[in-house]
Amino acid sequence: MSSVKTEKEANKIDLGAKVAPYPMPVVLVGANVKGKANFLAAAWFMAAGISPPKVAIALNKAHYTNQGIKDNKTFSVNVPSVDMMKAADYCGIVSGSKADKSKVFDVFYGKLKTAPMIAECPVNLECSLDKVIDNGSHEMFIGDIVSTFTEEKYLTAGAVDTKKVNPFMLSLNDRIYYALGEQKGKAWETGKDYKP
């Protein structure tokens, strides 16, 4: 039988207010800045709605990419695979204000015409900007997904297969990238027989 305990009784240590003590998916955010495609590695990314489909990314206000998103009212979210880790990390280390990152990848555009996407990435989300929220040190960009692009080789039964995409995640506290592990269960099924 469960009982209510204090943090000490539960053997918990209060680490204070910490950001993201869990792995986060790494994506490359694309935007046209001053007429050129620019890409930024980001791990503060999440799905933010299904109807209509939305995404949210939080970017530090100092990032070069932010102004391009605001100017064009568009951006892309590109999911790199593990074999793209070096190029993705480079895009997180080097600012577009100091280096031309338009030549790092093969770039393509969809129907919005101003959201540069990366051909080498297994999955690309073309987004129109819905709103920008001031989050103190960061700006949160919420976008409507206009199109999702992939290739046949990343699909299983018509849906994007995460294993085939082979994405990687950031563990922020120790600054390490991790790949996906083995499947451990099926969502919305594993807990059906659980008895509290």
N, C-alpha and C positions, 0 to 999 in steps of 0.2 A: 504494500500500500504506500502511495506517495504521500509526502508531507511537505509543508512549507518550511523552508530553512533560511537562515541568514546566509550572507555570502561566505562568512567564515565557516559555518557548519557545512556548507556545500563545497568547501575547499577551493573557493574561487579567489583569484588575485585581481584586484582592480588596477588595470593598466592606465586608467584615465581615458579621456576622449581620444580615441585613435581612429584613423581613417583606414578602411578596407583591410582588415586583418584576414582576408580570404582571397583566393585567386580571382583575377579579373580578366576577361577576354581582351586580347590586344587587337585593335583595328587601326587602319590607316584612314584618317579623315582627309578628304580632298576638297579643295576650294580654289577657284581662280582668284589670284591676288595680283593686282596691277597687271592684268592681262595674261598672266602665266599660271599654269597648273602648279599647285603646291600641295604637298602631303605631309601630314603630321601623325606620328604614332600616338595613340591614346588608348588608355585602358579604363577610363571612366566613361563607360558606354553601356547602354541597356535598351532593351525593348521597352517602349513606353505606352503602347496601346495596340489593340488588334483591329478595332473597327471605329475609325479608320486606322490603318497600320502606321505607327509612329515609333521613332527612336529618340533617345536623348543622349547627348554627350556633354560632358563638363570639361571645359578647357580653361586653363589659367589665363587671366586677362592679358598677360604679357605676350601670348602667342601671336605670331605673325598671321596665322591662318584666320583668326577671329574676324579681322576686318573684311577679308574676302567673303566670308559667309554672310556678314551683315550687308555688304555692298551688293552682292548678287542675289541674296535671298535664296541661295541654294548651297548644297554641299553633298558630298558622297561619304558613305561608310564602306570601306573595303576590308574584307576579311582575309588576311594573309595566311598561308600555310607555314608549317614549321620550316620548310626549305627557303622561305623568304625572310627568316628571322634577322639576318645581318642587315639586309636592306631596310627592313622595318625599324630596327633599332637605330640605324643611321638617321632615319627620318625623325626619330625622337631626340637625337643628340644635336643635330645641326638645324639651326633656324633658317627658314626661307628668306629671312632678311639678310643672311650672310652667304647663302649658297642657292643656286638654281636647282631645285629638286624636280623640275619639269621633265628632266631627261633620265631620272632614276628608273622609271618604269615606262612601258608602252601605255599611252593614255588614250582613252576613248570617251565619247560623250553620248548621252542618250537624248531623250526628247526635251529636257530642260536646257540643253546646250551650254550651260555654265557650271555644271557639277562634274569636274574631271574624275574619271574612274580608272582603275588600274587593271589592265588586261590580264596580268599574271595572277591576280587574286582570284581564288575560286568563287567568291561571292561578292557582289557589288550592290549596294543600295543607293539609288539615286533619290535624293531628298529635296523637297522644297521647305524652306524655313517657315515654321509656324510661329514660334516665339523665342525670345531670348530672356532668360531670367538671371538677374544679378544674384550670385551666391557668395558675395564677399570677395575672396581671392579669385574665384572662378566665375565664368559665365556658362550657364546651361543653355545649350541650343536644342530646341525640340523641333523635330522635322517630321513632315508627312512623307512616307515612302511612296514615291511615284512609280518606280519600277525596281524590280529585283532581277539581277542578271547572274547567270551561272553557265556552266557547260554540261553537256550530257554526261561526261565522265564523273561528275560530282553528284549525280542523281541516283537514287534507288527508288523504284516504283513511283517515279515522277516527283519525288520530294528530295530536297537537299539532304545528303547523307553526311552527318558531322564527321564520321570516321574518314570518309573520303576527302573531305575538306582539310582535315588534319590541322586545325587551328592551334594556337598556343596561348597561354595565359601568363599574366604577370602576378607574382607574389610580391607586393609592394614593400612589405617590411624587410625582407631579405634581398630584394632586388634580383630575383631569379625568375627566369621563364620556365614554364612547365608545359609539356604536351599532354594530350588527353591520355587517361589511363584506360583500363579495361571496363567494360560495361558491368555495372553492379546491380541493376534492377530496371524495371519498366515504370515510368512515371504514370501516375494515376491508376496503377495496378498493384504495385508492391505492397501498399498499405491496406489493401482490401480485407485481408484476413487478420489484421492486427486487432488485438483485444486489450484495451487499456485496463 
